[in-house]
Amino acid sequence: MSSKFTDGLNLAQQDAVNYMFGPCLVLAGAGSGKTRVITHKIGRLIEAGLHPKRIAAITFTNKAAAEMRERAKALIGRAAREVTISTFHALGVRMLREDGEAIGLKAQFSILDTDDIANILKDAGGTVDLATARAWQWVISGWKGQGLNAAQAALQAANDNERIIARVMAQYEERLSAYQSVDFDDLITLPLKLLQDHEHVRQKWQGLMGHVLVDEYQDTNATQYEVLKLLVGGKPADLACFTAVGDDDQSIYGWRGATLDNLRRLPVDFPALKVIKLEQNYRSTSAILRAANNVIGPNPKLFPKTLFSELGEGEPVRVIDADSEEHEAERTVARILSLRASGIPHPGPQFQDYRHFAVLYRANHQAKTFEKALRKAQVPYKVSGGTSFFDKAEIKDLCSWFRLWINNNDDPAFLRAVTTPKRGIGHQTLAQLGEFSKQYKLSMFESLFSASLGSLLSPKAVGSLHEFGRYVNDLEFRAKRTLGAEDARTFLLEWLKDIGYEKYLYDGEDNEKVAHARWSNVLDFCDWMSGRCGGQIGDTAGVSTSQEVKSLLEVAQTVSLLSTISEREKDRDVVTLSTLHAAKGLEWPHVMLVGVTEGMLPFKLRDNAEAGAASLGGSQRAHEQATETTAAHIQEERRLMYVGITRAQRSLAVSWTRKRKKGREMVATQPSRFIAEMALDQNTVKEDPRAKLRALRAEFAQKAKDTATAQARKP
């Protein structure tokens, strides 16, 4: 069937878009147009009669969701607004806001940040050591990603340390419940609990989800997979309507719970699964793709595929050796300046702006040397994946007030708001209030207005606390009635003036420039918050439309979930420095992949398998386990190298150093095994893309013929 949503797509992409009424796995190689397939499939589903409200497209980052939303809007028009396009966690928030009552969660719950979590864990575990609390947090997050609660974690604890963490987790869970708060992991585990334990909730959401599309499917963890299964359940497995789009060669988040088992389980759980491979790459030249295919070749394949390109052979991939990290940085900067001055011998645009260049590395600490070299050469740059806007202290200060408006039981938010800025309420008063609230099993905010509080605190202290409580209630009342961008901005600026926040920032900083920068962040935040309240007139494709008006309180409810403000990320003309993990999903004309030495990429997990076996007791089984762990680690690191290579569009340079700093010493290094695996010095077979296309056309033509023959035979 001809459709405007399949125009301009290649045959495999068309197949993926047209398959609408069953389970589908789209294996989308790097640069093969997966976002295009998802947005076009949304359009095709609407065209086929599915209501936009019954379509959900789920991705992993706010930025990816925003990009997909914009592209869907441009392609489909007004109907795209009704499609749910969000992250897994944002969908989790929506489910908990609507149905969390079934598991004892109020609609106005709080989402805790990492600092809040660490403080609660320190309290629950009786420690003052932040590093210990962070280590507990990591383990607990891993357990939650596997769908385990504290009791289940205790049962499977492997040693005394894990048993201690399981006990801390139990107390942590109690505190979250008391505070009517959730952490980031809960935004997946609690919706799963809702769907598993409450049939009416499960039926409601299954009814709402006519077709679910999951982007970056290889990055899902075990819990996310169970949520997906339940959302598309309620009908036979061969009729489950979902499209999982992913690439097993780009699975690089094993350390945070992502598992390739989810790809292995799909054909088992859904035997009628249709697998479609997108192998034509629209990003990179053949030389770059050949290096990528060669690197990933040694990894075991769930679904074998080979990327090809019609963009021509292009520049050969360069391997650059350097004496030291400083020398490597100098050579990298020299390459950037050289390509900017002369370009590459290639028809078409030369991509010579700074924003067309990226320097990618394995670990954050590697950036420093390159920053120094770029500054020395007066080359503008940005470090991608730095401190998120919402992680800045001044923004967290303001968000703690919002959290308190939304959920008065949020004790961590209460403690931050009441002391930022200080309001004449001392630590001793707060400590006594804390003891009182624990004794009577009340939140600290509820305790403010308890009649018996006066027996513990002085009239002056009680008066100060009452004043604060009334002020918070008044702000909440007004925020609920503050509608639209203009009123929201006026409200926020008056509130900041009221609490003296600008003075608080300047008084707290020795450096006036730093204080000014922090206050500018606050003003940017106010602009952004008020903008989300809507009511402004936007011009889309020549048609003036009024944005939906929201109250400031409604907007404040969503803020806790956001990690970046994409509106602030302007396309500046700067070189990008980024880790390989942060670079996933992005692309640049010119990429320098640096620090590609053994011990850095692949990253040294342990000295060797034998050392790992020794740590496990030295048995044969322990040795086998250590060997398996090392092999799995190397495979994931190889996928990371593959991701780095496939970020490049026009040119790629891979560099390594003969020596690198380790502590205060310089140690000799070897080039990464992955450089040899790229096989740049071999006469590798150059695939003819035209022949590949002819073969694909023949394959799809045969499929169409077979389908027509089968239909003709039906009585």
N, C-alpha and C positions, 0 to 999 in steps of 0.2 A: 504493500500500500504506500502510495506517495504521500508525503507529509512535508510541510515547510520545516518541521523540526528534524528532518533527516537530510535536508539539502546541505551540500557542502561537507558532509561527513564521509569518511572512508567506509568500506564495506563492513569491517569489524565493528566500527562505531555505530553504524546503522543497525546492525544485528542487536547490539546492546540496548539501543534506544527503543527498538520495536518489540523486544521481549518484555511484556508487561504483566503477565498473569501467572507467574510462578517464581520459584526461587532462582536467583541469578547471581553468579560470581563473575565480575569483570576484572580480569588480571591486567591492570593498566601499568605497563612499563613506564619508566621515567620519561617525561616529556611527550606522552602519547595522547594527551588531551582528555584526561579523566574528568576535570571540572566541566569541560564542554559536554562530555557525555552525560554527566549528572544533570546539568541545567537543561539540556535538550530533552532528556528523558522526563523531567518534570513537565515540560511543555507538552510532550507527547501523551503523557498520562492525562493531563487536563483536556487535551484535544479528544482523547478517547472516551471522555465522559466522567472521569474521576474528579470529584469536587476538590479544589485546591486545599481546603481545610483538612482533607484526609490524606494529605501527602506530607511526609516528614523527611527532611534531608539532615543527617546528623554528621557533624565533623568534630575536630579535636581542639581547635583554637578559635578564639573570638575573631581573630584576623581572617582566618579561612572562611568562617561563617559569614562575615561581613562582605568578603569578596564574592562569595557564591550568591549572596542576597542581591548584590548589585548586578551581577551578570544575569541572574534569573529575571530581574526586573527589566533589564534592557532587552532581553530576548522575548519574554512572555507578556510584559506589560503589567497592568493593574492587578491581574489575578495572582501574580507572584507574591503580592503582599500577604495573601491569606495562607500561603504555604509555610509550614513550620520549618525554618532553617536555623539550626542552633547547634551548640555543642552538646555532647552527652550530658554534661553537668548542668547546663541551662535547662535542658529538658527535665532533668531530675528535680531542679528547683520548682519548675512549673507543676510537676506531679505532686510534690510534697506540699506546695502552697494550696493545691486544690483538694488533695485527699489525705494529707498527712495526719489529719485528725484520727484516722483509723488506727494509727500506731502511737497515738498520744502526743502528736506534735501540732502545736498551734500554727495557724497560717502565717503569723508574723514571727517566725523563728529567725535566729541570727546565724550567719555563716562565719565561723572563726578563721582568723588568719594564722600563719605559722607561729608568730610570736605569742598569741593567745594560747595556742595549743601547747607550746613549750612550757609556758608558765603553769598551765593546769597540770601537765605531766610532772613538773617539778614538785608541785604541791601534792599530787596523788602518790608520787613515789618517794616523797620525803628526801629530796635532794636539792641542793642549790647549784649544782653543776649543769650549765646550759648544754654542754657537749653530750652529757649522759642523756638529758631529756631529748635532744635532737636524735640520738641513736635509737632511743625507745620509739620516737615518732616514726622513724624510717621503718622499723620492724612492724609496728602496729599498722602502718599504711599498707605494707606488703600483705599482712594477714587480711586486712579488709578487702584488698584487691582480689584475694582468693575467695572472698565471700565468707570469711570466718569471723565469729564474734569472740569475746573474751573466753567464754567457757570452752568453745571448740578449739581455740588456740592453745589453751591450757592442756587439753587432752592430747594434742599432737606435739607439744613442746619437746624439743630434742635434748635439752640440757637445763641445768639450774638457772642459767641466765634467761633463757626463754620462758621458764616458769615464772620467774620474777616479773618479766615484762607482761606476761599474761595477767598477773595479779594487778599490776599497775593499770593495764588496759581495762580491767573490770571497774576499777575506781574512776577511771577516765570516762567510761561510758555512763556511769551514775551521774557524774558532774555535768556532762553534756545534756543529759535528760533534765536535770534540775535547772540548768540555765536555759532550757528550750533553745539549744544551739546544736549545730551540726558542723562537722569539718568537711573538707573537700571530698574525701573518700565516701562519706555518708551520702553525698548527692547521687551516688550510684547504688550503694548497698541498701539504703533505706527504700528507694523506689523498687528495688528487687524484692525486698521483704513485703512491700505493699502488694505487688503483683502476685507473689507466691502465696501469701496467706489470706488475701481478701478477694474473694471471687467477684464481688460486685465492682471493685476497682479494676480488676483484670479485664472483665468484660467491657467496662467503659472505655478503657484505653485501646483494647483490641478493636472496638467499634470505631474509634477515632482514627486509627491508623490503617488507611486503605492500602498504602504502599510506603515502605520505609527504605530510604537510600542511605547507606553508611559509607562515608568517605574515609580513606586511610584505614581500611578495615584491618590491615595487618598490625595496627597499633592498639587494637582492643585487648583488654585483659579478660580474665575468666568471668568476672562479674558482669562486665558490659555485654559479653556474649549471651549470658543467661537472660539479661534484660531484653536484648534483641529477640531472642527466641520466644519469650513470653509476649512481647508486643505484637509479633506476627503470628502468634498461635491462634487457637480458636477455630482452626480449619485443618483439613488434612495437610500433611507436610508437602505434598506435591502442588498444593494450591497456595502455599505461604507466599505472600507478595512482598518480596524485598529484593534489593539490589545491593550487594556488597562489592565495593570497589577498592581494590588494594593491590599490593605488589609484595610478594614474599621476599624479593630481593632487596626491598627497602625497609625491612623490619629491623630497627636499630634501637628500640626502647625496651629490650628485655630486662634491663636493670630497674625499670619502674613497673614491671608486671605485665607488659605486653607479651603475648605468647602466640607463636605460630601454630600452636595446637588448635586455635580457633579456625585457622584455614583448613587444617586436617579434618576437623570435626564436621565442617559444612557438608561434604558429600555423604558422610555417614548419617547425620541427623536429617538431611534433606536429599534422599536418593535421586529425586528428579532434578537436582541442581543442574542448571545450564551454565557451563563454563565458557566464557568468551575472552580471548586474548587480544589485547591491543599492543601490537608490536611495532607499529610505525611511529617513529620518534619525529616530532616536529621542532625540536629544540637544538640538537647538536649535529655537528658534522660527522661524517663516516669515521674519520680518524679517531675522534673522541669516543664514539660509540664502540668501535672495535676494541679500544683499550678497556672500556667498561665491561663489555661482554667477556673479554679474556680474563679480567680480574674475578668476576663473579662465577666463572666457569667451574672452578673446583668445588663450590658449595653444592651439597645435595639439593635436588630440585623437587618441590612438591608438584609444580606445574611448569615444565620446561618451556622457555620462550627465548627468542633472540631478537633484540632490537635492531631495526634498520632505519636508515634515513635517506631521503631524497635530496638532501641539502648539499651534496657533493663531498669530495674527499676532505677539503679544507686543510688548514695548517697541521703539520705533524705535531703530536704531543711532545713537549720538551721535558727532559729530565735535567735538573740543575743540581750540581753538587756544590757545597760550600764548606769552608773550613770550620766555621762556628755559627752560632745562632745570629750573632751580629752581622757576620758576613752574608748569611742567608737573607737577612732583612734588607741589607744594602742592595743585594742583587735583585730582590723582589721589587724594591722601589725603582731601581734602574729600569727594570722591565716595564713597569707601569709608565714611566716617563718616556721610554723609547716607543712603546705602542701608541701613546698619545701623540707623539711627534710625527711618526711615520705610518701608523696603522699597520694592517697586514695585507699582503697582496691578494685581495679578494674583491670581486665585484660587489657593488652595493654599498650601503652605509658602513662606515669604518668603526662606529661605536668607540669614540675617543674621549667621551666625557668621563670624569672621575667616577660617576655613579655606575659606569659600565664595568667596573673592576671590583673583584672580591678576593680577599686573602682568607683562606679557610685553614683551620688547625684543629687538632684533637682536643686540647684542653685550654681552659680560660687563661691560665698563667702564661701561655705562649704569646698572648697578644702584646705584652709589655714591650718586648724588643722591637716589634714592628711599629708600635705607636711611636717609639723614640725615633726610629728611622724616618717615618712619615713626617713627624714634626720637624726634624732636621731639614728635610727637603721641602718644607712648607706645603705639603700635600694635605688637603682637608680629608678627614676620615670620620667614621662613626664606629663604635664597637657595638655590634648587634647582640642582643640578649643581655644587656647590662641591667642595672636596677630598674625594675618596672616602676612606672609612675605611681602605682598604688602601693608600692613598697616604701615610698618616701615617708619619713616620719610625720611631716606636716599633713599629708593626705590621710594617713592612718589616724591621726588625731581627729580630723573632721569626721571621718567615717565612723569613729567610735561613738560620736554624738548621734549620727544617723541610726546606728545599730540600736542605741538606747531608746530612740523614738519608736522604732519598730518593735522592739522586744525589751520591755522593762526588766525582764528576768536575766538579761545578759550581763552577768557580773564582771567579766573582763572588760566589756565596753564601759560599764559604770565606773570602774576604777580609773580607766584612762580619761574619761570625760570629766570626772569630778576633779582631777588633778591637772587638766590641760585646758586653759591655764589654771594655776592654783587659785582657789577661791576662799582661802582662809580656813580650809578644812584640813587639819594636820593628819600625819600618818598614824598617830596614836588613836585619833578618833575613828579613822577608817579601820584600823585593826580591831577596835572594840566593836564597831558595827559588823565587821566580818564574823567575829565570834558569836555575836548576838544572832546573826542570820543563820549560822550553822546550827546553833542550839535549837532555834525554833523552826528550822527547815524552811526558811523563807529566802527569797532573793534579797540582795542588799538594798535594792530600790524599794521593795515591799516593806522592808524593815524600817525604812525612813519614817513611815507614818504609823508605826506600831505604838500603841498607848503606853506600853511598858518600857519603851526605849529611854524615857526620861530617868528611870531608876538607875541606868548605867552611865549615861552621859550628862554633862553639864547643860543647863538651859541654853547657854550660848552655842554649844556644839549642835544641840538638837535644832536650834533656830536656823543655823547655817545649813544643816542638812535639809530641813523643811524648805528653805528658800530655793535650794538647788533642785529638789524634787518638783516643786511647783513650776519652776522655770522650764524644766524638761517637759512636763505635761503641757505647758502653754505652747512651747515650740512644736510639739507633736500636733496639737490642736490646730495651730496656724498652718503648719506644713501641709496638713490634710486638705486645707482650704485654699492653698496657694496654687493657682493653675496658670500654666503657660510660661514661656521663657522670660518675658519682661518682669512679671511679678516674682518669679522664682529668684532671679538675679538680685532684685531689690531686697527680698527677704534675706538671702544669704549674706549680702554685704552688710545689712543692718545687724544681723546676728553676730557676725565676726567683729563688728565695731563694738557691739554690746559686751562681748566677752573679752575684748581687748586683745584679740589674737595677734594682730600686727605688732603691737608693742611687745607682746610675749616673745615673738620670734626674734625681734631686734635685740631685746634684752638678753636673750639666751645665746647670742652669737657674738664672738669677739670680732669676727670679720664682717664688716657691713655688706660687702659684696655677696657673701654667702647668705646673709639674712635677706637681702634683696631678691636673690635667686629663689629662695624658699617662698617668700611672699608672692613672687610672680607665679610660682607653681600653684599657690592657693587661688590666685585670681583666674588662672587658666582652668583650674578645676571648677570654679564657680561658673565660668562661661560654659564649660562642657555640661555640667549638671543642669543649668538652666536651659541650654539648647535641647536637652533630652525631654524637657517638659513640653516642648512643642508649641503649637499655635502660630509658628512662623509660616510665611508663604514660601514654598519652594517651587522652582521652575524646572519641570522635568519634560524634556523633549518638546519644549515650546508650550506646554500646558501648565498653568498655574494651579497648584494644589495646596490645600491647607493641611499642615501636619497635625496628627492626632494630639489633642491637648491632654496632658497628664498632670496630676498633682505632684508636688515636690516629694511628698511622702511615698507615692508609688515609685518614683524614680529612685529614691533612696533605698527601696527594697531590693533593687537589682544591682546596686553598686558593689556590694560585697563580693559578687561573683566575678566581676570583671578584673582582669589582670593587666590589661593595657588599654590605652586610649588610642585607638587606631586613627582617630581624627587628627591627632597631634603628629603622626608620623608622615611628615611631608617628604616628597621625593626630592631630597636635597642632593646637590652635585658633590658627593663625597665618596671616597673609597670605603667599602664595607669590610670590616674585620669581624669574623664570626667563627664560632665553633661549628664543626660538621653537624652536630645534632640540631643547632639552631638554624642551620642553613637549609634543612630539609624543606622541600616545597617551594624553594626560591630558585632563581636562575640569574646568571649574569653573562654578558658576552665574553668576558675575559676572567678566568679563574686561576689563581695561584694556590695550589695545594701544598702547604709547607709543613716542615717537621716530620716528613714521612720516613722515619727511622724505626728500626726494631726497638721495641720497648715503649714507643709512643704511639705508633700505628702499625701493627696492632699494639695496643696498650698492654703492658706486662701485668698479667693477672697474678702470677706467682712465679717464682724462679723456674719451676718446671713441674711436670706431673708427679715426679717422684717426691718432691718436697710437699706437694699437696697430699699425696698418699701417706707420707710420714706423719703429717698433722692429723690424719684420720686413723692412725693406729698401725699403718704399714701392712695391712692384710691385702690379699690379692684383690678382693672386692673393692677395698678402699682405693687401691691403685687404679682399678678400672673406672671407679667413680671420678677420680681426679682427672684421668685421661679424657673421659667423656665431657667433664666440665670445661677442660682446656680446649677441646675440639669445638664445643658449642660457642665458647668465647671467641675463638679465632674466626669462626663462621660469621658471628655478629660483627666483628671488627672488619671483616672482608666486605660485608654489606655496607658498613660505614664508609669504607674507601670507595665503593661503587656509587654511593649517594654523592660523595664529594666530586667524583669524576663527572657524573651526569648533571651537575649544576652548570657546567660550562657549555656555552652555545658556539662560540667561534674559535677560541683558543684556550689551551690548557697547559700550564707548566707545573710540574711536580718537583719539589726540591727536598733535599736531605742534607744533613750536616755530618762531617767526619767526627766532630766532637760536640758535646753539649754539656751544659752545666748540670751537675747533680750535687745539690747542697753547695758547698764552697769549692768543690773540685770539678775539673774538666775530665770527662770520661770519653773514651773512644766509642764510636757508634758505627753501626752498619746500616746500609740502605734497607728499607722495609722489604720483606719478601713480596709485598704487593707490587713493587716496582718491576720486579722480574716477571711477575704474573701478567702484567700488562702486555708483555711480549712485543715491546716496541722495536726490538732489534731483529725480529723474525719477519720473514715474508708471509705474514698471515693472509689467509684467504679473504679477499675483498668481495663481499657479497654484492651482487648486482641488484639494486633496489627494484629495478624495472621487472626483473625475473621474479622477485619475491611478490610483487604486486600482481603479476600475471597468474602466479600460482594461487594467490588468495582469491582472485576473481573467479578462477576455475573452480576452486573449492566451494565458494558460495553459490555459484551457478549450479553445480552438481547438487548441493543441498536443496536449492529451490526446485530443481527438476524432480528429485526424489520425493519431496513433499507433495508436489502436484500429482505425481504418479500414484502416491498412496491415497490421496483424496479422491482421485478418479476411480480407484478400485472399490471405494466404499459403496455399499448398496444404497 
